[in-house]
Amino acid sequence: MNSIVDEDVDIEKIIETKMRIKDLYQALRKLNDEELKVIDSLYFKKMTIRDLAKEQQVSSKKIFSFRNKILKKLREMLK
């Protein structure tokens, strides 16, 4: 008898991933407008740090440091 179950699909892993994504979006909603703009620009709009710095008329180093601060904040929220 043929099984309709795909042995290669890890349902638990899929569910866990979806839950982590949900947690991430909840954490993103807790960021302030400036933090969210940086994350949106860098990760959703795929801008480079240099391009974002130019757009905001600040140094690339400032954007780089601010991004790292935001990522640290998100990591703490997701623990």
mmJSON file of the N, C-alpha and C atoms, coordinates in Angstrom:
{"data_MODEL":{"atom_site":{
"group_PDB":["ATOM","ATOM","ATOM","ATOM","ATOM","ATOM","ATOM","ATOM","ATOM","ATOM","ATOM","ATOM","ATOM","ATOM","ATOM","ATOM","ATOM","ATOM","ATOM","ATOM","ATOM","ATOM","ATOM","ATOM","ATOM","ATOM","ATOM","ATOM","ATOM","ATOM","ATOM","ATOM","ATOM","ATOM","ATOM","ATOM","ATOM","ATOM","ATOM","ATOM","ATOM","ATOM","ATOM","ATOM","ATOM","ATOM","ATOM","ATOM","ATOM","ATOM","ATOM","ATOM","ATOM","ATOM","ATOM","ATOM","ATOM","ATOM","ATOM","ATOM","ATOM","ATOM","ATOM","ATOM","ATOM","ATOM","ATOM","ATOM","ATOM","ATOM","ATOM","ATOM","ATOM","ATOM","ATOM","ATOM","ATOM","ATOM","ATOM","ATOM","ATOM","ATOM","ATOM","ATOM","ATOM","ATOM","ATOM","ATOM","ATOM","ATOM","ATOM","ATOM","ATOM","ATOM","ATOM","ATOM","ATOM","ATOM","ATOM","ATOM","ATOM","ATOM","ATOM","ATOM","ATOM","ATOM","ATOM","ATOM","ATOM","ATOM","ATOM","ATOM","ATOM","ATOM","ATOM","ATOM","ATOM","ATOM","ATOM","ATOM","ATOM","ATOM","ATOM","ATOM","ATOM","ATOM","ATOM","ATOM","ATOM","ATOM","ATOM","ATOM","ATOM","ATOM","ATOM","ATOM","ATOM","ATOM","ATOM","ATOM","ATOM","ATOM","ATOM","ATOM","ATOM","ATOM","ATOM","ATOM","ATOM","ATOM","ATOM","ATOM","ATOM","ATOM","ATOM","ATOM","ATOM","ATOM","ATOM","ATOM","ATOM","ATOM","ATOM","ATOM","ATOM","ATOM","ATOM","ATOM","ATOM","ATOM","ATOM","ATOM","ATOM","ATOM","ATOM","ATOM","ATOM","ATOM","ATOM","ATOM","ATOM","ATOM","ATOM","ATOM","ATOM","ATOM","ATOM","ATOM","ATOM","ATOM","ATOM","ATOM","ATOM","ATOM","ATOM","ATOM","ATOM","ATOM","ATOM","ATOM","ATOM","ATOM","ATOM","ATOM","ATOM","ATOM","ATOM","ATOM","ATOM","ATOM","ATOM","ATOM","ATOM","ATOM","ATOM","ATOM","ATOM","ATOM","ATOM","ATOM","ATOM","ATOM","ATOM","ATOM","ATOM","ATOM","ATOM","ATOM","ATOM","ATOM","ATOM","ATOM","ATOM","ATOM","ATOM","ATOM","ATOM"],
"id":[1,2,3,4,5,6,7,8,9,10,11,12,13,14,15,16,17,18,19,20,21,22,23,24,25,26,27,28,29,30,31,32,33,34,35,36,37,38,39,40,41,42,43,44,45,46,47,48,49,50,51,52,53,54,55,56,57,58,59,60,61,62,63,64,65,66,67,68,69,70,71,72,73,74,75,76,77,78,79,80,81,82,83,84,85,86,87,88,89,90,91,92,93,94,95,96,97,98,99,100,101,102,103,104,105,106,107,108,109,110,111,112,113,114,115,116,117,118,119,120,121,122,123,124,125,126,127,128,129,130,131,132,133,134,135,136,137,138,139,140,141,142,143,144,145,146,147,148,149,150,151,152,153,154,155,156,157,158,159,160,161,162,163,164,165,166,167,168,169,170,171,172,173,174,175,176,177,178,179,180,181,182,183,184,185,186,187,188,189,190,191,192,193,194,195,196,197,198,199,200,201,202,203,204,205,206,207,208,209,210,211,212,213,214,215,216,217,218,219,220,221,222,223,224,225,226,227,228,229,230,231,232,233,234,235,236,237],
"type_symbol":["N","C","C","N","C","C","N","C","C","N","C","C","N","C","C","N","C","C","N","C","C","N","C","C","N","C","C","N","C","C","N","C","C","N","C","C","N","C","C","N","C","C","N","C","C","N","C","C","N","C","C","N","C","C","N","C","C","N","C","C","N","C","C","N","C","C","N","C","C","N","C","C","N","C","C","N","C","C","N","C","C","N","C","C","N","C","C","N","C","C","N","C","C","N","C","C","N","C","C","N","C","C","N","C","C","N","C","C","N","C","C","N","C","C","N","C","C","N","C","C","N","C","C","N","C","C","N","C","C","N","C","C","N","C","C","N","C","C","N","C","C","N","C","C","N","C","C","N","C","C","N","C","C","N","C","C","N","C","C","N","C","C","N","C","C","N","C","C","N","C","C","N","C","C","N","C","C","N","C","C","N","C","C","N","C","C","N","C","C","N","C","C","N","C","C","N","C","C","N","C","C","N","C","C","N","C","C","N","C","C","N","C","C","N","C","C","N","C","C","N","C","C","N","C","C","N","C","C","N","C","C","N","C","C","N","C","C"],
"label_atom_id":["N","CA","C","N","CA","C","N","CA","C","N","CA","C","N","CA","C","N","CA","C","N","CA","C","N","CA","C","N","CA","C","N","CA","C","N","CA","C","N","CA","C","N","CA","C","N","CA","C","N","CA","C","N","CA","C","N","CA","C","N","CA","C","N","CA","C","N","CA","C","N","CA","C","N","CA","C","N","CA","C","N","CA","C","N","CA","C","N","CA","C","N","CA","C","N","CA","C","N","CA","C","N","CA","C","N","CA","C","N","CA","C","N","CA","C","N","CA","C","N","CA","C","N","CA","C","N","CA","C","N","CA","C","N","CA","C","N","CA","C","N","CA","C","N","CA","C","N","CA","C","N","CA","C","N","CA","C","N","CA","C","N","CA","C","N","CA","C","N","CA","C","N","CA","C","N","CA","C","N","CA","C","N","CA","C","N","CA","C","N","CA","C","N","CA","C","N","CA","C","N","CA","C","N","CA","C","N","CA","C","N","CA","C","N","CA","C","N","CA","C","N","CA","C","N","CA","C","N","CA","C","N","CA","C","N","CA","C","N","CA","C","N","CA","C","N","CA","C","N","CA","C","N","CA","C","N","CA","C","N","CA","C","N","CA","C","N","CA","C","N","CA","C","N","CA","C"],
"label_alt_id":[null,null,null,null,null,null,null,null,null,null,null,null,null,null,null,null,null,null,null,null,null,null,null,null,null,null,null,null,null,null,null,null,null,null,null,null,null,null,null,null,null,null,null,null,null,null,null,null,null,null,null,null,null,null,null,null,null,null,null,null,null,null,null,null,null,null,null,null,null,null,null,null,null,null,null,null,null,null,null,null,null,null,null,null,null,null,null,null,null,null,null,null,null,null,null,null,null,null,null,null,null,null,null,null,null,null,null,null,null,null,null,null,null,null,null,null,null,null,null,null,null,null,null,null,null,null,null,null,null,null,null,null,null,null,null,null,null,null,null,null,null,null,null,null,null,null,null,null,null,null,null,null,null,null,null,null,null,null,null,null,null,null,null,null,null,null,null,null,null,null,null,null,null,null,null,null,null,null,null,null,null,null,null,null,null,null,null,null,null,null,null,null,null,null,null,null,null,null,null,null,null,null,null,null,null,null,null,null,null,null,null,null,null,null,null,null,null,null,null,null,null,null,null,null,null,null,null,null,null,null,null,null,null,null,null,null,null],
"label_comp_id":["MET","MET","MET","ASN","ASN","ASN","SER","SER","SER","ILE","ILE","ILE","VAL","VAL","VAL","ASP","ASP","ASP","GLU","GLU","GLU","ASP","ASP","ASP","VAL","VAL","VAL","ASP","ASP","ASP","ILE","ILE","ILE","GLU","GLU","GLU","LYS","LYS","LYS","ILE","ILE","ILE","ILE","ILE","ILE","GLU","GLU","GLU","THR","THR","THR","LYS","LYS","LYS","MET","MET","MET","ARG","ARG","ARG","ILE","ILE","ILE","LYS","LYS","LYS","ASP","ASP","ASP","LEU","LEU","LEU","TYR","TYR","TYR","GLN","GLN","GLN","ALA","ALA","ALA","LEU","LEU","LEU","ARG","ARG","ARG","LYS","LYS","LYS","LEU","LEU","LEU","ASN","ASN","ASN","ASP","ASP","ASP","GLU","GLU","GLU","GLU","GLU","GLU","LEU","LEU","LEU","LYS","LYS","LYS","VAL","VAL","VAL","ILE","ILE","ILE","ASP","ASP","ASP","SER","SER","SER","LEU","LEU","LEU","TYR","TYR","TYR","PHE","PHE","PHE","LYS","LYS","LYS","LYS","LYS","LYS","MET","MET","MET","THR","THR","THR","ILE","ILE","ILE","ARG","ARG","ARG","ASP","ASP","ASP","LEU","LEU","LEU","ALA","ALA","ALA","LYS","LYS","LYS","GLU","GLU","GLU","GLN","GLN","GLN","GLN","GLN","GLN","VAL","VAL","VAL","SER","SER","SER","SER","SER","SER","LYS","LYS","LYS","LYS","LYS","LYS","ILE","ILE","ILE","PHE","PHE","PHE","SER","SER","SER","PHE","PHE","PHE","ARG","ARG","ARG","ASN","ASN","ASN","LYS","LYS","LYS","ILE","ILE","ILE","LEU","LEU","LEU","LYS","LYS","LYS","LYS","LYS","LYS","LEU","LEU","LEU","ARG","ARG","ARG","GLU","GLU","GLU","MET","MET","MET","LEU","LEU","LEU","LYS","LYS","LYS"],
"label_asym_id":["A","A","A","A","A","A","A","A","A","A","A","A","A","A","A","A","A","A","A","A","A","A","A","A","A","A","A","A","A","A","A","A","A","A","A","A","A","A","A","A","A","A","A","A","A","A","A","A","A","A","A","A","A","A","A","A","A","A","A","A","A","A","A","A","A","A","A","A","A","A","A","A","A","A","A","A","A","A","A","A","A","A","A","A","A","A","A","A","A","A","A","A","A","A","A","A","A","A","A","A","A","A","A","A","A","A","A","A","A","A","A","A","A","A","A","A","A","A","A","A","A","A","A","A","A","A","A","A","A","A","A","A","A","A","A","A","A","A","A","A","A","A","A","A","A","A","A","A","A","A","A","A","A","A","A","A","A","A","A","A","A","A","A","A","A","A","A","A","A","A","A","A","A","A","A","A","A","A","A","A","A","A","A","A","A","A","A","A","A","A","A","A","A","A","A","A","A","A","A","A","A","A","A","A","A","A","A","A","A","A","A","A","A","A","A","A","A","A","A","A","A","A","A","A","A","A","A","A","A","A","A","A","A","A","A","A","A"],
"label_entity_id":["1","1","1","1","1","1","1","1","1","1","1","1","1","1","1","1","1","1","1","1","1","1","1","1","1","1","1","1","1","1","1","1","1","1","1","1","1","1","1","1","1","1","1","1","1","1","1","1","1","1","1","1","1","1","1","1","1","1","1","1","1","1","1","1","1","1","1","1","1","1","1","1","1","1","1","1","1","1","1","1","1","1","1","1","1","1","1","1","1","1","1","1","1","1","1","1","1","1","1","1","1","1","1","1","1","1","1","1","1","1","1","1","1","1","1","1","1","1","1","1","1","1","1","1","1","1","1","1","1","1","1","1","1","1","1","1","1","1","1","1","1","1","1","1","1","1","1","1","1","1","1","1","1","1","1","1","1","1","1","1","1","1","1","1","1","1","1","1","1","1","1","1","1","1","1","1","1","1","1","1","1","1","1","1","1","1","1","1","1","1","1","1","1","1","1","1","1","1","1","1","1","1","1","1","1","1","1","1","1","1","1","1","1","1","1","1","1","1","1","1","1","1","1","1","1","1","1","1","1","1","1","1","1","1","1","1","1"],
"label_seq_id":[1,1,1,2,2,2,3,3,3,4,4,4,5,5,5,6,6,6,7,7,7,8,8,8,9,9,9,10,10,10,11,11,11,12,12,12,13,13,13,14,14,14,15,15,15,16,16,16,17,17,17,18,18,18,19,19,19,20,20,20,21,21,21,22,22,22,23,23,23,24,24,24,25,25,25,26,26,26,27,27,27,28,28,28,29,29,29,30,30,30,31,31,31,32,32,32,33,33,33,34,34,34,35,35,35,36,36,36,37,37,37,38,38,38,39,39,39,40,40,40,41,41,41,42,42,42,43,43,43,44,44,44,45,45,45,46,46,46,47,47,47,48,48,48,49,49,49,50,50,50,51,51,51,52,52,52,53,53,53,54,54,54,55,55,55,56,56,56,57,57,57,58,58,58,59,59,59,60,60,60,61,61,61,62,62,62,63,63,63,64,64,64,65,65,65,66,66,66,67,67,67,68,68,68,69,69,69,70,70,70,71,71,71,72,72,72,73,73,73,74,74,74,75,75,75,76,76,76,77,77,77,78,78,78,79,79,79],
"pdbx_PDB_ins_code":[null,null,null,null,null,null,null,null,null,null,null,null,null,null,null,null,null,null,null,null,null,null,null,null,null,null,null,null,null,null,null,null,null,null,null,null,null,null,null,null,null,null,null,null,null,null,null,null,null,null,null,null,null,null,null,null,null,null,null,null,null,null,null,null,null,null,null,null,null,null,null,null,null,null,null,null,null,null,null,null,null,null,null,null,null,null,null,null,null,null,null,null,null,null,null,null,null,null,null,null,null,null,null,null,null,null,null,null,null,null,null,null,null,null,null,null,null,null,null,null,null,null,null,null,null,null,null,null,null,null,null,null,null,null,null,null,null,null,null,null,null,null,null,null,null,null,null,null,null,null,null,null,null,null,null,null,null,null,null,null,null,null,null,null,null,null,null,null,null,null,null,null,null,null,null,null,null,null,null,null,null,null,null,null,null,null,null,null,null,null,null,null,null,null,null,null,null,null,null,null,null,null,null,null,null,null,null,null,null,null,null,null,null,null,null,null,null,null,null,null,null,null,null,null,null,null,null,null,null,null,null,null,null,null,null,null,null],
"Cartn_x":[0.844,0.0,0.884,0.562,1.325,0.906,1.896,1.628,1.566,0.627,0.545,1.376,2.016,2.854,4.223,4.663,5.99,6.977,7.824,8.779,9.821,10.018,11.025,10.534,9.25,8.685,8.667,9.324,9.37,8.33,7.142,6.03,6.382,7.04,7.414,8.305,9.254,10.172,9.417,8.469,7.66,6.857,6.227,5.431,6.32,7.47,8.41,8.862,9.157,9.596,8.493,7.274,6.142,5.926,6.117,5.964,7.054,8.28,9.389,9.152,8.608,8.3,7.232,6.221,5.167,5.773,6.667,7.34,8.153,8.829,9.632,8.747,7.639,6.748,6.164,5.88,5.406,6.492,7.749,8.863,9.065,8.946,9.109,8.079,6.875,5.835,6.18,7.106,7.499,8.61,9.19,10.241,9.626,10.429,9.934,10.041,9.495,9.429,10.801,11.769,13.113,13.77,13.621,14.188,13.528,12.211,11.477,11.848,12.064,12.454,13.798,14.742,16.054,15.924,15.198,15.029,14.277,13.237,12.46,13.335,14.108,14.961,16.03,16.683,17.799,17.361,16.284,15.934,14.724,13.835,12.659,12.778,13.389,13.596,14.965,15.779,17.104,18.06,17.945,18.884,20.211,21.272,22.559,22.684,23.597,23.864,24.298,25.151,25.649,24.505,23.585,22.45,21.529,21.276,20.42,21.085,22.382,23.121,23.05,23.198,23.127,21.738,20.708,19.326,19.046,19.567,19.317,20.354,21.325,22.39,23.156,23.526,24.363,25.475,26.408,27.515,27.054,27.749,27.479,27.729,28.747,29.082,27.908,27.233,26.092,24.967,24.68,23.634,24.033,25.302,25.807,25.642,26.048,25.945,24.493,23.655,22.238,21.575,21.901,21.355,21.738,23.002,23.453,22.727,22.478,21.735,20.306,19.683,18.315,18.286,19.244,19.289,19.489,20.317,20.522,19.21,18.501,17.215,16.223,16.179,15.284,15.654,16.969,17.405,16.948,17.05,16.616,15.109,14.345,12.889,12.507,13.33,12.997,13.518,14.218,14.72,13.59],
"Cartn_y":[-1.191,0.0,1.248,2.199,3.44,4.398,5.033,6.009,7.405,8.202,9.574,10.533,10.017,10.826,10.998,12.238,12.53,12.482,11.48,11.283,12.4,13.145,14.202,15.505,15.626,16.86,16.768,17.724,17.764,18.781,18.292,19.151,19.973,19.364,20.091,21.282,21.076,22.147,23.272,22.92,23.919,24.744,24.084,24.774,25.669,25.139,25.921,27.175,27.032,28.171,29.217,28.776,29.708,30.444,29.735,30.374,31.422,31.118,32.077,33.317,33.11,34.239,35.117,34.487,35.236,36.032,35.405,36.094,37.279,37.095,38.178,39.355,39.108,40.204,40.913,40.168,40.807,41.696,41.238,42.035,43.282,43.135,44.289,45.373,44.969,45.955,46.763,46.263,46.967,47.992,47.981,48.954,50.33,51.382,52.726,52.987,54.105,54.4,54.43,55.039,55.149,53.767,52.941,51.586,50.755,50.859,50.09,50.523,51.81,52.315,51.725,51.646,51.089,49.602,48.844,47.411,47.197,47.964,47.843,48.148,49.197,49.596,48.549,48.056,47.128,45.704,45.236,43.822,43.543,44.51,44.273,44.977,46.163,46.891,46.613,45.85,45.414,46.57,47.675,48.784,48.421,49.014,48.829,49.853,49.581,50.54,51.872,51.811,53.037,53.843,53.168,53.86,54.485,53.768,54.292,55.485,55.394,56.502,57.744,57.535,58.655,59.276,58.424,58.908,59.714,59.252,59.921,60.997,61.138,62.142,61.979,60.722,60.409,59.478,59.178,58.285,56.829,56.067,54.624,53.975,54.471,53.926,54.099,55.251,55.493,54.498,54.269,53.311,51.903,51.54,50.223,50.002,50.975,50.861,50.798,51.643,51.674,50.348,49.797,48.5,47.423,47.411,46.405,46.538,47.769,48.026,47.484,47.712,47.226,45.702,45.082,43.617,43.013,43.659,43.193,43.284,44.385,44.585,43.494,43.19,42.15,40.782,40.507,39.219,39.061,40.136,40.101,39.843,40.481,40.282,38.855,38.208,36.878,35.743,36.074,35.025,34.394],
"Cartn_z":[0.0,0.0,0.0,-0.837,-0.918,0.183,0.775,1.833,1.213,1.677,1.181,2.031,3.045,3.921,3.27,3.155,2.607,3.767,3.772,4.867,4.948,3.835,3.815,4.438,4.673,5.219,6.744,7.387,8.848,9.323,9.633,10.029,11.272,12.23,13.444,13.107,12.194,11.809,11.103,10.264,9.56,10.564,11.512,12.526,13.387,13.787,14.595,13.838,12.57,11.752,11.657,11.43,11.343,12.666,13.771,15.08,15.302,14.869,15.016,14.154,12.96,12.083,12.733,13.307,14.005,15.164,15.925,17.039,16.529,15.395,14.824,14.437,13.777,13.389,14.611,15.673,16.904,17.5,17.465,17.97,17.108,15.802,14.904,15.207,15.585,15.915,17.178,17.976,19.205,18.96,17.76,17.448,17.243,17.516,17.23,15.725,15.269,13.833,13.174,13.839,13.273,13.136,14.167,14.128,13.027,12.955,11.95,10.536,10.329,9.002,8.578,9.499,9.177,8.833,9.637,9.374,8.062,7.839,6.605,5.387,5.464,4.341,4.05,5.089,4.898,4.57,5.176,5.043,4.16,4.027,3.197,1.847,1.852,0.598,0.004,0.734,0.271,-0.054,0.679,0.513,1.175,0.703,1.362,2.488,3.4,4.48,3.883,2.878,2.22,1.608,0.908,0.287,1.336,2.401,3.464,4.146,4.369,4.983,4.097,2.81,1.864,1.887,1.878,1.907,3.176,4.309,5.592,5.897,5.022,5.164,6.479,6.75,7.908,7.43,8.298,7.912,7.861,7.04,6.973,8.325,9.034,10.35,11.322,11.229,12.118,11.825,10.553,10.181,10.613,10.379,10.763,12.266,13.066,14.529,14.982,14.376,14.738,14.381,13.203,12.796,13.808,14.226,15.192,16.521,16.94,18.182,18.065,16.924,16.698,16.687,16.0,15.937,17.325,18.132,19.513,20.298,20.117,20.784,20.354,19.05,18.562,19.12,19.178,19.74,21.177,21.938,23.345,23.429,22.558,22.574,22.2,21.371,20.878,21.76,22.831,23.742,24.504],
"occupancy":[1.0,1.0,1.0,1.0,1.0,1.0,1.0,1.0,1.0,1.0,1.0,1.0,1.0,1.0,1.0,1.0,1.0,1.0,1.0,1.0,1.0,1.0,1.0,1.0,1.0,1.0,1.0,1.0,1.0,1.0,1.0,1.0,1.0,1.0,1.0,1.0,1.0,1.0,1.0,1.0,1.0,1.0,1.0,1.0,1.0,1.0,1.0,1.0,1.0,1.0,1.0,1.0,1.0,1.0,1.0,1.0,1.0,1.0,1.0,1.0,1.0,1.0,1.0,1.0,1.0,1.0,1.0,1.0,1.0,1.0,1.0,1.0,1.0,1.0,1.0,1.0,1.0,1.0,1.0,1.0,1.0,1.0,1.0,1.0,1.0,1.0,1.0,1.0,1.0,1.0,1.0,1.0,1.0,1.0,1.0,1.0,1.0,1.0,1.0,1.0,1.0,1.0,1.0,1.0,1.0,1.0,1.0,1.0,1.0,1.0,1.0,1.0,1.0,1.0,1.0,1.0,1.0,1.0,1.0,1.0,1.0,1.0,1.0,1.0,1.0,1.0,1.0,1.0,1.0,1.0,1.0,1.0,1.0,1.0,1.0,1.0,1.0,1.0,1.0,1.0,1.0,1.0,1.0,1.0,1.0,1.0,1.0,1.0,1.0,1.0,1.0,1.0,1.0,1.0,1.0,1.0,1.0,1.0,1.0,1.0,1.0,1.0,1.0,1.0,1.0,1.0,1.0,1.0,1.0,1.0,1.0,1.0,1.0,1.0,1.0,1.0,1.0,1.0,1.0,1.0,1.0,1.0,1.0,1.0,1.0,1.0,1.0,1.0,1.0,1.0,1.0,1.0,1.0,1.0,1.0,1.0,1.0,1.0,1.0,1.0,1.0,1.0,1.0,1.0,1.0,1.0,1.0,1.0,1.0,1.0,1.0,1.0,1.0,1.0,1.0,1.0,1.0,1.0,1.0,1.0,1.0,1.0,1.0,1.0,1.0,1.0,1.0,1.0,1.0,1.0,1.0,1.0,1.0,1.0,1.0,1.0,1.0],
"B_iso_or_equiv":[0.0,0.0,0.0,0.0,0.0,0.0,0.0,0.0,0.0,0.0,0.0,0.0,0.0,0.0,0.0,0.0,0.0,0.0,0.0,0.0,0.0,0.0,0.0,0.0,0.0,0.0,0.0,0.0,0.0,0.0,0.0,0.0,0.0,0.0,0.0,0.0,0.0,0.0,0.0,0.0,0.0,0.0,0.0,0.0,0.0,0.0,0.0,0.0,0.0,0.0,0.0,0.0,0.0,0.0,0.0,0.0,0.0,0.0,0.0,0.0,0.0,0.0,0.0,0.0,0.0,0.0,0.0,0.0,0.0,0.0,0.0,0.0,0.0,0.0,0.0,0.0,0.0,0.0,0.0,0.0,0.0,0.0,0.0,0.0,0.0,0.0,0.0,0.0,0.0,0.0,0.0,0.0,0.0,0.0,0.0,0.0,0.0,0.0,0.0,0.0,0.0,0.0,0.0,0.0,0.0,0.0,0.0,0.0,0.0,0.0,0.0,0.0,0.0,0.0,0.0,0.0,0.0,0.0,0.0,0.0,0.0,0.0,0.0,0.0,0.0,0.0,0.0,0.0,0.0,0.0,0.0,0.0,0.0,0.0,0.0,0.0,0.0,0.0,0.0,0.0,0.0,0.0,0.0,0.0,0.0,0.0,0.0,0.0,0.0,0.0,0.0,0.0,0.0,0.0,0.0,0.0,0.0,0.0,0.0,0.0,0.0,0.0,0.0,0.0,0.0,0.0,0.0,0.0,0.0,0.0,0.0,0.0,0.0,0.0,0.0,0.0,0.0,0.0,0.0,0.0,0.0,0.0,0.0,0.0,0.0,0.0,0.0,0.0,0.0,0.0,0.0,0.0,0.0,0.0,0.0,0.0,0.0,0.0,0.0,0.0,0.0,0.0,0.0,0.0,0.0,0.0,0.0,0.0,0.0,0.0,0.0,0.0,0.0,0.0,0.0,0.0,0.0,0.0,0.0,0.0,0.0,0.0,0.0,0.0,0.0,0.0,0.0,0.0,0.0,0.0,0.0,0.0,0.0,0.0,0.0,0.0,0.0],
"pdbx_formal_charge":[null,null,null,null,null,null,null,null,null,null,null,null,null,null,null,null,null,null,null,null,null,null,null,null,null,null,null,null,null,null,null,null,null,null,null,null,null,null,null,null,null,null,null,null,null,null,null,null,null,null,null,null,null,null,null,null,null,null,null,null,null,null,null,null,null,null,null,null,null,null,null,null,null,null,null,null,null,null,null,null,null,null,null,null,null,null,null,null,null,null,null,null,null,null,null,null,null,null,null,null,null,null,null,null,null,null,null,null,null,null,null,null,null,null,null,null,null,null,null,null,null,null,null,null,null,null,null,null,null,null,null,null,null,null,null,null,null,null,null,null,null,null,null,null,null,null,null,null,null,null,null,null,null,null,null,null,null,null,null,null,null,null,null,null,null,null,null,null,null,null,null,null,null,null,null,null,null,null,null,null,null,null,null,null,null,null,null,null,null,null,null,null,null,null,null,null,null,null,null,null,null,null,null,null,null,null,null,null,null,null,null,null,null,null,null,null,null,null,null,null,null,null,null,null,null,null,null,null,null,null,null,null,null,null,null,null,null],
"auth_seq_id":[1,1,1,2,2,2,3,3,3,4,4,4,5,5,5,6,6,6,7,7,7,8,8,8,9,9,9,10,10,10,11,11,11,12,12,12,13,13,13,14,14,14,15,15,15,16,16,16,17,17,17,18,18,18,19,19,19,20,20,20,21,21,21,22,22,22,23,23,23,24,24,24,25,25,25,26,26,26,27,27,27,28,28,28,29,29,29,30,30,30,31,31,31,32,32,32,33,33,33,34,34,34,35,35,35,36,36,36,37,37,37,38,38,38,39,39,39,40,40,40,41,41,41,42,42,42,43,43,43,44,44,44,45,45,45,46,46,46,47,47,47,48,48,48,49,49,49,50,50,50,51,51,51,52,52,52,53,53,53,54,54,54,55,55,55,56,56,56,57,57,57,58,58,58,59,59,59,60,60,60,61,61,61,62,62,62,63,63,63,64,64,64,65,65,65,66,66,66,67,67,67,68,68,68,69,69,69,70,70,70,71,71,71,72,72,72,73,73,73,74,74,74,75,75,75,76,76,76,77,77,77,78,78,78,79,79,79],
"auth_comp_id":["MET","MET","MET","ASN","ASN","ASN","SER","SER","SER","ILE","ILE","ILE","VAL","VAL","VAL","ASP","ASP","ASP","GLU","GLU","GLU","ASP","ASP","ASP","VAL","VAL","VAL","ASP","ASP","ASP","ILE","ILE","ILE","GLU","GLU","GLU","LYS","LYS","LYS","ILE","ILE","ILE","ILE","ILE","ILE","GLU","GLU","GLU","THR","THR","THR","LYS","LYS","LYS","MET","MET","MET","ARG","ARG","ARG","ILE","ILE","ILE","LYS","LYS","LYS","ASP","ASP","ASP","LEU","LEU","LEU","TYR","TYR","TYR","GLN","GLN","GLN","ALA","ALA","ALA","LEU","LEU","LEU","ARG","ARG","ARG","LYS","LYS","LYS","LEU","LEU","LEU","ASN","ASN","ASN","ASP","ASP","ASP","GLU","GLU","GLU","GLU","GLU","GLU","LEU","LEU","LEU","LYS","LYS","LYS","VAL","VAL","VAL","ILE","ILE","ILE","ASP","ASP","ASP","SER","SER","SER","LEU","LEU","LEU","TYR","TYR","TYR","PHE","PHE","PHE","LYS","LYS","LYS","LYS","LYS","LYS","MET","MET","MET","THR","THR","THR","ILE","ILE","ILE","ARG","ARG","ARG","ASP","ASP","ASP","LEU","LEU","LEU","ALA","ALA","ALA","LYS","LYS","LYS","GLU","GLU","GLU","GLN","GLN","GLN","GLN","GLN","GLN","VAL","VAL","VAL","SER","SER","SER","SER","SER","SER","LYS","LYS","LYS","LYS","LYS","LYS","ILE","ILE","ILE","PHE","PHE","PHE","SER","SER","SER","PHE","PHE","PHE","ARG","ARG","ARG","ASN","ASN","ASN","LYS","LYS","LYS","ILE","ILE","ILE","LEU","LEU","LEU","LYS","LYS","LYS","LYS","LYS","LYS","LEU","LEU","LEU","ARG","ARG","ARG","GLU","GLU","GLU","MET","MET","MET","LEU","LEU","LEU","LYS","LYS","LYS"],
"auth_asym_id":["A","A","A","A","A","A","A","A","A","A","A","A","A","A","A","A","A","A","A","A","A","A","A","A","A","A","A","A","A","A","A","A","A","A","A","A","A","A","A","A","A","A","A","A","A","A","A","A","A","A","A","A","A","A","A","A","A","A","A","A","A","A","A","A","A","A","A","A","A","A","A","A","A","A","A","A","A","A","A","A","A","A","A","A","A","A","A","A","A","A","A","A","A","A","A","A","A","A","A","A","A","A","A","A","A","A","A","A","A","A","A","A","A","A","A","A","A","A","A","A","A","A","A","A","A","A","A","A","A","A","A","A","A","A","A","A","A","A","A","A","A","A","A","A","A","A","A","A","A","A","A","A","A","A","A","A","A","A","A","A","A","A","A","A","A","A","A","A","A","A","A","A","A","A","A","A","A","A","A","A","A","A","A","A","A","A","A","A","A","A","A","A","A","A","A","A","A","A","A","A","A","A","A","A","A","A","A","A","A","A","A","A","A","A","A","A","A","A","A","A","A","A","A","A","A","A","A","A","A","A","A","A","A","A","A","A","A"],
"auth_atom_id":["N","CA","C","N","CA","C","N","CA","C","N","CA","C","N","CA","C","N","CA","C","N","CA","C","N","CA","C","N","CA","C","N","CA","C","N","CA","C","N","CA","C","N","CA","C","N","CA","C","N","CA","C","N","CA","C","N","CA","C","N","CA","C","N","CA","C","N","CA","C","N","CA","C","N","CA","C","N","CA","C","N","CA","C","N","CA","C","N","CA","C","N","CA","C","N","CA","C","N","CA","C","N","CA","C","N","CA","C","N","CA","C","N","CA","C","N","CA","C","N","CA","C","N","CA","C","N","CA","C","N","CA","C","N","CA","C","N","CA","C","N","CA","C","N","CA","C","N","CA","C","N","CA","C","N","CA","C","N","CA","C","N","CA","C","N","CA","C","N","CA","C","N","CA","C","N","CA","C","N","CA","C","N","CA","C","N","CA","C","N","CA","C","N","CA","C","N","CA","C","N","CA","C","N","CA","C","N","CA","C","N","CA","C","N","CA","C","N","CA","C","N","CA","C","N","CA","C","N","CA","C","N","CA","C","N","CA","C","N","CA","C","N","CA","C","N","CA","C","N","CA","C","N","CA","C","N","CA","C","N","CA","C","N","CA","C","N","CA","C","N","CA","C","N","CA","C"],
"pdbx_PDB_model_num":[1,1,1,1,1,1,1,1,1,1,1,1,1,1,1,1,1,1,1,1,1,1,1,1,1,1,1,1,1,1,1,1,1,1,1,1,1,1,1,1,1,1,1,1,1,1,1,1,1,1,1,1,1,1,1,1,1,1,1,1,1,1,1,1,1,1,1,1,1,1,1,1,1,1,1,1,1,1,1,1,1,1,1,1,1,1,1,1,1,1,1,1,1,1,1,1,1,1,1,1,1,1,1,1,1,1,1,1,1,1,1,1,1,1,1,1,1,1,1,1,1,1,1,1,1,1,1,1,1,1,1,1,1,1,1,1,1,1,1,1,1,1,1,1,1,1,1,1,1,1,1,1,1,1,1,1,1,1,1,1,1,1,1,1,1,1,1,1,1,1,1,1,1,1,1,1,1,1,1,1,1,1,1,1,1,1,1,1,1,1,1,1,1,1,1,1,1,1,1,1,1,1,1,1,1,1,1,1,1,1,1,1,1,1,1,1,1,1,1,1,1,1,1,1,1,1,1,1,1,1,1,1,1,1,1,1,1]
}}}
